[in-house]
Amino acid sequence: MKTAFLFSGQGAQYTGMGKELYTSEKIVVETFDQASEVLGYDMAALCFDEANKEKLNQTEYTQPAILTVSVAFWRLLSAKGLVADAVCGLSLGEYSALVASGAIDFETAVALVAKRGYFMANAAPAGSGKMVAVMNTSSELIEQCCQKASAVGIVAPANYNTPQQIVIGGEVAAVDKACELLTEAGAKRLIPLNVSGPFHTALLETAAEKLGEELAKIDFSTPIIPVISNTTANIMPQNEIKSLLEQQVMSPVHFYESIATLKELEITQMVEIGPGKVLSGFIKKIDKTIATTRVEDSKTLNETIAFLANK
């Protein structure tokens, strides 16, 4: 049986994430210490202290924090000899996947992701954008309504999470127009999301350009296992990693198509690594035949070890 590791994206963060394993596992402490040294602030305090809750939810801090927690958990699995046959991440999680594939080292990744978060946070002024989850509506209808609403401004699908949940994003007036058209066309559930910016839309073009300048300074190694790109839902070739990461900031995330690609690689079981269980929930909606587990604390770690031991 083949296994994929899936890495959490932004929005999964919460105060206290990683704390339990931090208190019991040396490799987790070492990972947090590495991040603190690179970034110049205390990563453990950011993730664990209630006083830092607001800061943890600011994109430029959220992104390196989730990367740190995810890589720490992945290192725990690796230390126990548990490896994946392929990796994938949701948006930000793609950087954790690249670390797990050997394409980039953690220190380089955490510095890069802190810059990515800063660029994304500053690309679109607060209040200028909006994101809405459209439930149980065909992708074709959603795309048509966004195209019509584009006469008002920028709006497009941003996240193809599951066939039943597609998120649209863009400028407020254009997103509102798309929602109006979708409601007229029969869409029943439209859920506005509490996000800090219209990520994965053309409004993030300046962030993508600035990230591209930083990516140009980095050398990526050839991944030792396949990394599935959010942008194409295909395996990332080593010579396209930089351009794909740049595009990813302003391009839609094709998550359920990425899961289909993993199935084509004969993956039958998946482990969600990082805070929360968003991806496990998505997989259940995408394909119930895929066995899933996750790593978030000692209980789920032990369950995952037992799960993978029975491969």
SEMIKOL-430961 format. One record per residue: residue in one letter; x negated, y, z of N, C-alpha, C, O in turn. Coordinates in steps of 0.1 Angstrom, whole numbers, padded with zeros to 4 digits, always signed. Example, Ala and Ser with C-alpha at 12.3 -4.5 7.8 and 13.67 -1.06 7.14 Angstrom:
A-0132-0057+0078-0123-0045+0078-0132-0033+0078-0142-0033+0085 S-0128-0022+0071-0137-0011+0071-0129+0000+0079-0134+0011+0080 
This chain:
M-0008-0012+0000+0000+0000+0000-0009+0013+0000-0019+0013+0007 K-0005+0022-0008-0013+0035-0009-0006+0046+0000+0006+0047+0001 T-0015+0054+0005-0010+0065+0014-0014+0078+0010-0025+0080+0005 A-0005+0088+0011-0009+0102+0009-0008+0110+0022+0001+0107+0030 F-0017+0119+0024-0016+0129+0035-0010+0142+0029-0015+0147+0019 L+0000+0147+0036+0007+0159+0032+0004+0170+0043+0005+0167+0055 F+0001+0182+0040-0003+0192+0049+0007+0204+0050+0012+0209+0040 S+0010+0208+0062+0021+0218+0065+0017+0231+0059+0006+0235+0057 G+0028+0238+0056+0027+0252+0050+0031+0263+0060+0034+0260+0071 Q+0030+0275+0056+0034+0286+0064+0049+0285+0068+0057+0281+0060 G+0052+0289+0080+0065+0288+0086+0067+0277+0096+0076+0277+0104 A+0057+0268+0096+0057+0257+0105+0051+0260+0119+0051+0253+0128 Q+0045+0272+0120+0037+0276+0132+0046+0278+0144+0058+0282+0142 Y+0041+0276+0155+0048+0279+0168+0037+0280+0179+0027+0273+0178 T+0040+0288+0189+0031+0289+0200+0029+0276+0208+0039+0269+0211 G+0017+0272+0210+0014+0259+0216+0011+0248+0206+0007+0237+0210 M+0011+0251+0193+0008+0240+0183-0007+0236+0185-0016+0244+0185 G-0008+0223+0186-0022+0217+0188-0027+0216+0202-0037+0210+0204 K-0020+0222+0211-0025+0223+0225-0027+0210+0232-0037+0208+0238 E-0017+0201+0230-0018+0188+0237-0031+0180+0233-0038+0175+0241 L-0033+0179+0220-0044+0172+0215-0057+0180+0217-0068+0174+0219 Y-0057+0193+0218-0068+0201+0222-0073+0198+0235-0086+0197+0238 T-0064+0195+0245-0068+0192+0258-0074+0178+0260-0080+0175+0270 S-0072+0169+0250-0076+0155+0252-0086+0150+0241-0092+0140+0243 E-0088+0158+0230-0097+0153+0219-0108+0163+0216-0105+0175+0212 K-0120+0159+0218-0132+0167+0215-0132+0173+0201-0136+0185+0199 I-0128+0165+0192-0129+0169+0178-0120+0181+0175-0122+0189+0166 V-0109+0181+0182-0099+0192+0180-0105+0205+0186-0104+0216+0180 V-0111+0204+0198-0118+0216+0204-0129+0221+0194-0130+0233+0192 E-0137+0212+0189-0148+0216+0180-0142+0223+0167-0148+0233+0163 T-0131+0219+0162-0125+0225+0150-0120+0239+0154-0123+0248+0146 F-0113+0240+0165-0109+0254+0169-0121+0263+0172-0121+0275+0168 D-0132+0258+0178-0144+0266+0180-0150+0270+0167-0155+0282+0166 Q-0150+0262+0157-0156+0265+0144-0148+0277+0138-0154+0287+0133 A-0135+0276+0139-0126+0287+0133-0129+0300+0141-0130+0311+0135 S-0130+0299+0154-0132+0311+0162-0145+0318+0158-0146+0330+0157 E-0155+0310+0156-0169+0315+0152-0168+0322+0139-0174+0333+0137 V-0162+0316+0129-0161+0321+0116-0153+0334+0116-0156+0344+0109 L-0141+0334+0123-0132+0346+0122-0134+0357+0132-0129+0368+0130 G-0142+0354+0143-0145+0364+0153-0134+0367+0163-0134+0377+0170 Y-0124+0357+0164-0114+0358+0175-0111+0344+0180-0115+0334+0173 D-0105+0343+0192-0103+0331+0198-0091+0324+0192-0079+0327+0195 M-0093+0313+0184-0083+0306+0178-0074+0299+0188-0061+0298+0186 A-0079+0293+0198-0071+0286+0208-0061+0296+0215-0050+0293+0217 A-0066+0308+0218-0058+0318+0225-0047+0322+0215-0035+0324+0219 L-0050+0324+0202-0040+0328+0192-0029+0317+0192-0017+0321+0191 C-0033+0304+0191-0023+0294+0190-0015+0290+0202-0004+0286+0202 F-0021+0292+0214-0016+0286+0226-0009+0297+0235+0000+0293+0243 D-0014+0309+0235-0009+0319+0245+0004+0326+0240+0005+0331+0229 E+0014+0326+0249+0027+0332+0246+0026+0347+0243+0033+0352+0235 A+0016+0353+0249+0013+0367+0246+0010+0370+0232+0011+0382+0227 N+0005+0360+0225+0001+0362+0211+0011+0357+0201+0008+0356+0189 K+0023+0355+0205+0034+0349+0197+0036+0358+0184+0037+0353+0173 E+0037+0371+0186+0040+0380+0175+0028+0380+0165+0030+0380+0153 K+0016+0380+0171+0004+0380+0162+0003+0367+0154+0000+0367+0142 L+0007+0356+0161+0006+0343+0154+0016+0342+0142+0013+0335+0132 N+0026+0350+0142+0036+0351+0131+0032+0361+0120+0040+0363+0111 Q+0021+0368+0122+0016+0377+0111+0008+0369+0101-0001+0362+0105 T+0011+0370+0089+0006+0361+0078-0009+0360+0079-0014+0349+0077 E-0016+0371+0081-0031+0370+0081-0037+0362+0092-0048+0357+0092 Y-0029+0360+0103-0033+0351+0114-0026+0337+0113-0032+0327+0116 T-0014+0337+0108-0006+0324+0107-0014+0314+0098-0016+0303+0102 Q-0019+0319+0087-0025+0310+0077-0038+0303+0082-0039+0291+0081 P-0048+0310+0088-0059+0303+0093-0056+0295+0105-0062+0284+0108 A-0046+0299+0113-0041+0291+0124-0036+0277+0120-0040+0267+0126 I-0027+0277+0110-0021+0264+0106-0032+0256+0099-0032+0244+0101 L-0041+0262+0091-0052+0254+0086-0061+0248+0096-0064+0236+0095 T-0064+0255+0107-0072+0250+0118-0065+0238+0125-0072+0227+0127 V-0053+0239+0128-0045+0229+0135-0045+0216+0125-0047+0205+0130 S-0042+0218+0113-0040+0207+0103-0053+0200+0101-0054+0188+0101 V-0064+0207+0100-0077+0201+0098-0082+0194+0110-0087+0183+0109 A-0079+0199+0122-0082+0192+0134-0075+0179+0135-0081+0169+0139 F-0062+0179+0132-0055+0166+0132-0060+0156+0122-0061+0144+0124 W-0063+0161+0110-0068+0153+0099-0082+0147+0104-0084+0135+0101 R-0090+0155+0110-0103+0150+0115-0101+0139+0125-0109+0129+0126 L-0091+0140+0133-0088+0129+0143-0085+0116+0136-0090+0105+0140 L-0077+0117+0126-0074+0104+0118-0086+0099+0111-0089+0087+0111 S-0094+0108+0105-0106+0104+0098-0116+0097+0108-0122+0087+0104 A-0117+0102+0120-0126+0097+0130-0122+0083+0134-0130+0075+0139 K-0109+0080+0132-0104+0066+0135-0104+0057+0123-0099+0046+0123 G-0111+0062+0112-0112+0054+0100-0100+0054+0091-0099+0045+0082 L-0091+0063+0093-0079+0063+0085-0080+0074+0074-0082+0085+0077 V-0079+0069+0062-0081+0078+0050-0069+0077+0041-0061+0068+0041 A-0068+0087+0032-0057+0088+0023-0062+0084+0009-0074+0085+0006 D-0052+0080+0001-0055+0077-0014-0053+0089-0022-0057+0090-0034 A-0046+0099-0017-0043+0112-0024-0038+0122-0013-0034+0118-0002 V-0039+0135-0016-0035+0145-0007-0027+0156-0014-0028+0158-0027 C-0018+0163-0007-0010+0174-0012-0007+0183+0000-0006+0178+0011 G-0004+0195-0003+0000+0205+0008+0011+0214+0003+0012+0216-0010 L+0019+0219+0012+0029+0229+0008+0023+0243+0008+0021+0248+0019 S+0021+0249-0004+0015+0262-0005+0002+0263+0003-0008+0258-0001 L+0002+0270+0014-0010+0271+0023-0016+0258+0026-0028+0256+0026 G-0008+0247+0027-0012+0234+0030-0022+0228+0020-0029+0219+0022 E-0021+0234+0008-0030+0230-0003-0045+0232+0001-0054+0224-0003 Y-0048+0242+0009-0062+0244+0014-0066+0233+0024-0078+0229+0023 S-0057+0229+0032-0060+0217+0041-0063+0205+0033-0072+0197+0036 A-0055+0203+0022-0056+0191+0013-0070+0192+0006-0076+0181+0005 L-0074+0204+0002-0087+0205-0004-0099+0202+0005-0109+0196+0001 V-0097+0206+0018-0107+0202+0028-0108+0187+0030-0118+0181+0030 A-0096+0181+0031-0095+0166+0032-0101+0159+0020-0105+0147+0022 S-0100+0165+0009-0105+0159-0004-0120+0160-0005-0126+0154-0014 G-0127+0169+0003-0141+0171+0002-0144+0182-0008-0156+0184-0011 A-0134+0189-0013-0137+0199-0024-0142+0212-0018-0150+0220-0024 I-0139+0215-0005-0144+0227+0002-0146+0224+0017-0138+0216+0022 D-0156+0230+0023-0158+0227+0037-0148+0236+0046-0144+0246+0041 F-0146+0232+0058-0136+0239+0066-0140+0253+0069-0131+0262+0068 E-0153+0256+0072-0156+0270+0075-0154+0279+0063-0148+0290+0065 T-0157+0275+0051-0154+0283+0039-0139+0285+0038-0135+0296+0034 A-0132+0274+0040-0117+0274+0038-0110+0284+0047-0101+0291+0044 V-0115+0283+0060-0108+0292+0070-0110+0306+0068-0102+0315+0070 A-0122+0310+0064-0126+0324+0060-0117+0328+0048-0112+0339+0048 L-0116+0319+0038-0109+0323+0026-0094+0324+0029-0088+0334+0024 V-0089+0315+0037-0074+0316+0040-0071+0328+0048-0060+0334+0047 A-0080+0333+0057-0077+0345+0064-0076+0357+0055-0067+0366+0057 K-0085+0357+0045-0084+0368+0034-0071+0366+0026-0064+0376+0023 R-0068+0354+0022-0055+0351+0015-0043+0357+0023-0035+0363+0017 G-0043+0354+0035-0032+0358+0044-0031+0374+0044-0020+0379+0043 Y-0042+0380+0045-0043+0395+0045-0038+0400+0032-0030+0410+0032 F-0043+0395+0021-0039+0400+0008-0024+0398+0006-0017+0407+0001 M-0018+0386+0010-0004+0384+0008+0004+0393+0017+0015+0398+0012 A+0000+0395+0029+0007+0404+0038+0008+0418+0033+0018+0425+0036 N-0002+0422+0026-0002+0436+0021+0002+0439+0007+0001+0450+0002 A+0005+0428+0000+0009+0429-0014+0022+0436-0017+0024+0444-0026 A+0032+0432-0008+0045+0438-0010+0049+0445+0003+0049+0438+0014 P+0052+0458+0003+0056+0465+0015+0068+0458+0022+0077+0452+0016 A+0068+0459+0035+0078+0453+0043+0092+0458+0039+0094+0470+0037 G+0101+0449+0037+0115+0453+0033+0117+0453+0018+0128+0455+0013 S+0106+0452+0010+0108+0454-0004+0112+0441-0011+0117+0441-0022 G+0110+0430-0004+0113+0417-0010+0122+0408-0001+0125+0412+0010 K+0127+0397-0007+0137+0389+0000+0136+0375-0005+0133+0373-0017 M+0139+0365+0003+0139+0351-0001+0152+0345+0004+0156+0347+0015 V+0158+0336-0005+0171+0330-0001+0170+0315-0006+0166+0312-0017 A+0174+0306+0003+0174+0292+0000+0188+0289-0006+0198+0292+0000 V+0188+0283-0018+0200+0280-0025+0202+0264-0024+0194+0257-0028 M+0213+0260-0018+0215+0246-0015+0225+0240-0025+0234+0246-0030 N+0222+0227-0028+0230+0218-0036+0235+0225-0049+0247+0224-0053 T+0225+0231-0056+0228+0237-0069+0217+0233-0079+0206+0233-0075 S+0221+0231-0091+0211+0226-0101+0200+0236-0104+0203+0248-0103 S+0188+0231-0106+0177+0240-0109+0180+0249-0122+0176+0260-0123 E+0187+0242-0131+0190+0249-0144+0199+0262-0141+0197+0272-0147 L+0209+0260-0133+0218+0271-0130+0211+0282-0122+0213+0294-0125 I+0203+0278-0113+0195+0288-0105+0186+0296-0114+0185+0308-0113 E+0179+0289-0123+0170+0296-0132+0178+0305-0141+0173+0316-0144 Q+0190+0301-0146+0198+0310-0155+0202+0322-0147+0201+0333-0153 C+0207+0321-0135+0211+0332-0127+0200+0342-0124+0202+0354-0125 C+0188+0336-0121+0177+0345-0119+0173+0353-0131+0169+0364-0131 Q+0174+0346-0143+0170+0352-0155+0179+0364-0158+0175+0375-0162 K+0192+0362-0156+0202+0373-0158+0200+0384-0148+0200+0396-0152 A+0197+0381-0136+0195+0391-0125+0182+0398-0127+0180+0409-0121 S+0173+0393-0135+0160+0400-0138+0162+0413-0145+0152+0421-0145 A+0174+0416-0150+0177+0429-0155+0176+0440-0145+0174+0451-0147 V+0178+0436-0132+0179+0445-0121+0164+0446-0115+0161+0457-0109 G+0156+0436-0116+0143+0436-0110+0137+0422-0110+0142+0413-0116 I+0126+0421-0102+0119+0408-0102+0127+0398-0093+0129+0401-0081 V+0130+0386-0098+0136+0375-0091+0134+0362-0098+0135+0362-0111 A+0130+0352-0091+0127+0339-0097+0127+0328-0087+0126+0331-0075 P+0128+0316-0091+0127+0305-0081+0112+0305-0076+0103+0307-0083 A+0111+0304-0063+0098+0304-0056+0093+0291-0050+0081+0288-0050 N+0103+0283-0046+0100+0270-0040+0110+0260-0044+0122+0261-0041 Y+0105+0250-0052+0114+0238-0055+0111+0228-0044+0103+0218-0046 N+0118+0229-0033+0114+0221-0021+0120+0207-0023+0113+0197-0021 T+0133+0206-0025+0139+0193-0028+0150+0196-0039+0153+0207-0042 P+0155+0185-0046+0165+0188-0056+0177+0195-0050+0185+0202-0057 Q+0179+0194-0037+0191+0201-0030+0187+0214-0024+0196+0221-0020 Q+0175+0218-0024+0171+0231-0018+0160+0238-0026+0148+0234-0026 I+0164+0248-0033+0155+0256-0041+0155+0271-0036+0166+0277-0034 V+0144+0276-0033+0143+0290-0027+0140+0300-0039+0131+0298-0047 I+0148+0311-0039+0145+0321-0049+0139+0333-0041+0142+0335-0029 G+0132+0342-0048+0126+0353-0041+0123+0364-0051+0124+0362-0064 G+0121+0376-0046+0118+0388-0054+0122+0401-0048+0123+0401-0035 E+0125+0411-0056+0130+0424-0051+0144+0422-0045+0152+0415-0051 V+0147+0430-0035+0160+0428-0027+0172+0429-0037+0180+0420-0037 A+0172+0440-0045+0184+0442-0053+0186+0430-0064+0197+0426-0066 A+0175+0426-0069+0175+0415-0079+0179+0402-0073+0187+0394-0079 V+0174+0399-0061+0178+0387-0054+0193+0387-0050+0200+0377-0052 D+0197+0398-0045+0211+0400-0042+0220+0398-0055+0231+0391-0054 K+0216+0403-0066+0223+0401-0079+0223+0386-0082+0234+0381-0087 A+0212+0379-0081+0212+0365-0084+0221+0357-0075+0228+0348-0080 C+0221+0361-0062+0230+0354-0053+0245+0356-0057+0253+0347-0055 E+0248+0369-0061+0262+0372-0065+0266+0363-0077+0277+0357-0078 L+0256+0362-0087+0259+0353-0099+0260+0339-0095+0269+0332-0101 L+0252+0334-0086+0252+0320-0082+0266+0317-0075+0271+0306-0077 T+0270+0326-0066+0283+0324-0059+0294+0324-0069+0303+0315-0068 E+0294+0333-0079+0304+0333-0090+0304+0319-0097+0315+0315-0102 A+0292+0313-0099+0291+0301-0106+0294+0289-0098+0293+0277-0103 G+0297+0291-0085+0301+0279-0077+0292+0275-0066+0295+0266-0058 A+0280+0282-0064+0271+0279-0053+0278+0282-0040+0283+0293-0038 K+0277+0272-0031+0285+0273-0018+0276+0278-0006+0280+0285+0002 R+0263+0274-0006+0255+0277+0005+0242+0285+0001+0234+0279-0007 L+0241+0297+0005+0230+0306+0002+0225+0311+0016+0232+0317+0023 I+0212+0307+0019+0207+0310+0032+0195+0320+0032+0185+0316+0027 P+0197+0332+0036+0186+0342+0036+0175+0337+0046+0178+0332+0057 L+0162+0338+0042+0151+0333+0050+0144+0344+0057+0143+0355+0052 N+0140+0341+0069+0133+0351+0077+0118+0350+0074+0111+0343+0082 V+0114+0356+0063+0099+0355+0059+0093+0369+0058+0100+0379+0057 S+0080+0369+0059+0073+0382+0059+0071+0388+0045+0067+0399+0044 G+0074+0380+0035+0072+0386+0022+0077+0377+0011+0080+0365+0014 P+0080+0382-0001+0085+0374-0012+0074+0365-0019+0070+0368-0030 F+0069+0355-0011+0058+0347-0016+0061+0339-0029+0073+0336-0031 H+0051+0336-0036+0053+0328-0048+0062+0335-0059+0069+0328-0066 T+0061+0348-0059+0068+0356-0070+0058+0366-0076+0047+0368-0071 A+0062+0372-0087+0054+0382-0093+0050+0394-0085+0041+0401-0088 L+0058+0396-0074+0055+0407-0065+0041+0405-0058+0036+0414-0052 L+0036+0393-0058+0023+0390-0052+0011+0390-0061+0001+0385-0059 E+0013+0397-0073+0003+0397-0083-0010+0403-0078-0021+0398-0081 T-0009+0414-0070-0021+0421-0066-0029+0412-0056-0041+0412-0056 A-0021+0404-0048-0027+0395-0038-0035+0384-0046-0046+0380-0043 A-0028+0379-0057-0035+0369-0065-0048+0374-0071-0058+0366-0072 E-0048+0386-0076-0060+0392-0082-0071+0393-0072-0082+0390-0075 K-0068+0398-0060-0078+0399-0049-0083+0386-0045-0095+0384-0042 L-0074+0376-0044-0078+0363-0040-0088+0357-0051-0097+0350-0048 G-0084+0360-0063-0093+0355-0074-0107+0360-0073-0116+0353-0077 E-0109+0372-0069-0122+0378-0067-0130+0371-0056-0142+0368-0057 E-0123+0366-0045-0129+0359-0035-0132+0345-0039-0143+0339-0036 L-0123+0339-0047-0125+0325-0052-0137+0324-0061-0144+0314-0062 A-0140+0335-0068-0151+0335-0078-0165+0333-0070-0174+0329-0077 K-0165+0336-0057-0177+0335-0050-0180+0321-0044-0190+0319-0038 I-0170+0312-0046-0170+0299-0039-0172+0288-0049-0167+0289-0060 D-0180+0278-0045-0182+0267-0054-0174+0255-0048-0176+0251-0036 F-0165+0250-0056-0157+0238-0051-0164+0225-0057-0168+0225-0068 S-0165+0215-0048-0170+0202-0052-0159+0194-0059-0147+0198-0058 T-0162+0184-0066-0152+0175-0072-0145+0167-0061-0152+0161-0053 P-0132+0168-0060-0125+0161-0049-0128+0146-0050-0128+0140-0061 I-0129+0139-0038-0132+0125-0038-0119+0117-0039-0119+0105-0042 I-0108+0123-0037-0095+0117-0039-0086+0127-0046-0089+0139-0045 P-0076+0123-0053-0067+0133-0060-0060+0143-0051-0055+0139-0041 V-0060+0156-0055-0053+0166-0049-0042+0171-0058-0045+0174-0070 I-0030+0170-0054-0019+0174-0063-0016+0189-0061-0014+0194-0050 S-0016+0196-0073-0014+0211-0073+0001+0214-0072+0009+0208-0078 N+0004+0223-0063+0018+0229-0062+0022+0235-0075+0034+0235-0078 T+0013+0241-0082+0016+0250-0093+0020+0241-0105+0029+0245-0113 T+0013+0230-0107+0015+0222-0119+0022+0209-0116+0028+0202-0124 A+0021+0205-0103+0026+0191-0098+0018+0180-0105+0022+0169-0106 N+0006+0184-0109-0004+0174-0114-0017+0174-0106-0019+0182-0097 I-0025+0164-0109-0038+0163-0102-0046+0175-0106-0047+0179-0117 M-0053+0182-0096-0061+0194-0098-0075+0189-0104-0082+0182-0097 P-0078+0193-0116-0092+0191-0121-0101+0200-0113-0098+0211-0110 Q-0113+0196-0111-0123+0204-0103-0125+0217-0110-0127+0227-0103 N-0126+0218-0123-0129+0230-0130-0117+0240-0130-0118+0251-0136 E-0105+0236-0125-0094+0244-0125-0089+0248-0111-0079+0255-0110 I-0096+0244-0101-0092+0246-0087-0091+0261-0084-0080+0266-0079 K-0100+0269-0088-0100+0284-0086-0088+0290-0093-0081+0298-0086 S-0086+0287-0105-0075+0294-0113-0062+0289-0107-0052+0297-0107 L-0061+0277-0103-0048+0272-0098-0045+0278-0084-0033+0281-0081 L-0055+0280-0076-0053+0286-0063-0049+0301-0065-0041+0306-0057 E-0055+0307-0074-0051+0321-0077-0037+0322-0082-0029+0331-0077 Q-0033+0314-0092-0019+0314-0097-0009+0310-0086+0002+0315-0086 Q-0013+0301-0077-0004+0296-0067+0003+0307-0059+0015+0305-0055 V-0004+0317-0056+0001+0328-0047+0014+0334-0053+0023+0338-0046 M+0014+0335-0067+0025+0342-0073+0034+0333-0082+0042+0337-0090 S+0031+0320-0081+0038+0310-0089+0047+0301-0080+0044+0300-0069 P+0058+0296-0086+0066+0287-0078+0059+0274-0073+0051+0269-0080 V+0063+0270-0061+0058+0257-0055+0067+0246-0060+0079+0246-0057 H+0061+0236-0067+0068+0225-0072+0066+0213-0063+0059+0204-0066 F+0073+0213-0051+0070+0203-0041+0077+0190-0045+0070+0179-0045 Y+0089+0190-0049+0095+0177-0051+0090+0170-0064+0089+0158-0065 E+0085+0178-0074+0078+0173-0085+0065+0167-0081+0060+0157-0087 S+0058+0173-0071+0045+0168-0066+0047+0155-0060+0038+0146-0061 I+0058+0153-0053+0061+0140-0046+0063+0129-0057+0059+0118-0056 A+0070+0133-0068+0072+0124-0079+0058+0120-0085+0056+0108-0089 T+0049+0129-0086+0035+0126-0091+0028+0116-0082+0021+0107-0086 L+0029+0118-0069+0023+0109-0059+0029+0095-0061+0022+0085-0060 K+0042+0094-0064+0048+0081-0066+0043+0074-0079+0041+0062-0079 E+0040+0083-0088+0034+0077-0101+0020+0072-0098+0015+0063-0105 L+0013+0077-0088+0000+0072-0083+0001+0060-0074-0008+0055-0068 E+0014+0055-0073+0017+0043-0065+0016+0045-0050+0014+0036-0043 I+0018+0058-0046+0018+0061-0032+0032+0056-0027+0042+0059-0033 T+0032+0049-0016+0045+0044-0010+0047+0049+0004+0058+0048+0009 Q+0037+0054+0010+0038+0060+0024+0031+0073+0025+0020+0075+0019 M+0037+0082+0033+0031+0095+0034+0030+0100+0049+0039+0096+0057 V+0020+0107+0052+0018+0112+0066+0017+0127+0065+0009+0133+0059 E+0026+0133+0073+0026+0148+0074+0017+0152+0085+0018+0147+0096 I+0007+0161+0082-0003+0165+0091-0002+0180+0094-0003+0188+0084 G-0001+0183+0106+0001+0198+0110+0013+0200+0118+0020+0191+0122 P+0015+0213+0122+0027+0216+0130+0040+0213+0123+0042+0215+0111 G+0050+0209+0131+0064+0207+0126+0066+0194+0118+0057+0186+0117 K+0078+0193+0113+0082+0182+0105+0090+0186+0093+0099+0178+0088 V+0087+0197+0087+0094+0202+0076+0093+0193+0064+0102+0190+0057 L+0080+0189+0061+0077+0181+0049+0084+0167+0050+0089+0161+0041 S+0083+0161+0062+0090+0148+0065+0105+0149+0061+0111+0140+0055 G+0111+0160+0065+0125+0163+0062+0127+0164+0047+0137+0158+0042 F+0118+0171+0040+0120+0172+0026+0119+0158+0019+0127+0155+0010 I+0109+0150+0023+0107+0137+0017+0120+0128+0018+0124+0121+0009 K+0126+0129+0030+0138+0121+0032+0149+0125+0022+0157+0117+0018 K+0149+0138+0019+0159+0143+0009+0155+0140-0005+0164+0138-0014 I+0142+0139-0008+0137+0137-0021+0138+0122-0025+0142+0118-0036 D+0133+0113-0016+0133+0099-0019+0132+0091-0006+0122+0090+0001 K+0143+0085-0002+0144+0077+0010+0136+0064+0010+0134+0059+0021 T+0131+0060-0001+0123+0048-0001+0109+0050+0003+0101+0040+0006 I+0104+0063+0004+0091+0066+0009+0090+0065+0024+0097+0072+0031 A+0081+0057+0029+0079+0056+0044+0071+0068+0048+0061+0071+0042 T+0076+0074+0059+0069+0087+0064+0066+0086+0079+0073+0080+0086 T+0055+0093+0082+0052+0095+0096+0045+0108+0097+0043+0115+0087 R+0041+0112+0109+0035+0125+0110+0025+0126+0122+0026+0117+0131 V+0016+0136+0122+0007+0138+0133+0009+0152+0138+0006+0162+0131 E+0013+0154+0151+0015+0167+0157+0011+0167+0171+0007+0178+0177 D+0011+0155+0178+0007+0154+0192+0003+0140+0195+0002+0132+0185 S+0000+0136+0207-0006+0123+0210+0004+0112+0206+0001+0101+0202 K+0017+0115+0209+0027+0105+0206+0028+0102+0191+0027+0090+0187 T+0029+0112+0183+0030+0110+0168+0017+0105+0163+0016+0098+0153 L+0005+0109+0169-0008+0104+0165-0008+0089+0166-0012+0081+0157 N-0004+0084+0178-0005+0070+0181+0005+0062+0172+0002+0051+0168 E+0017+0068+0170+0027+0062+0161+0021+0060+0146+0023+0050+0140 T+0014+0071+0142+0008+0071+0129-0004+0061+0128-0005+0054+0117 I-0012+0060+0138-0023+0050+0138-0017+0036+0137-0022+0028+0129 A-0006+0033+0144+0000+0020+0143+0007+0018+0130+0006+0007+0124 F+0013+0028+0124+0019+0028+0111+0009+0025+0100+0011+0016+0092 L-0003+0032+0100-0013+0029+0090-0020+0016+0092-0026+0011+0082 A-0021+0011+0104-0027-0002+0107-0020-0013+0100-0025-0024+0098 N-0007-0011+0098+0001-0021+0092+0002-0020+0077+0011-0026+0070 K-0007-0012+0071-0007-0010+0056-0007-0024+0049-0007-0024+0036 
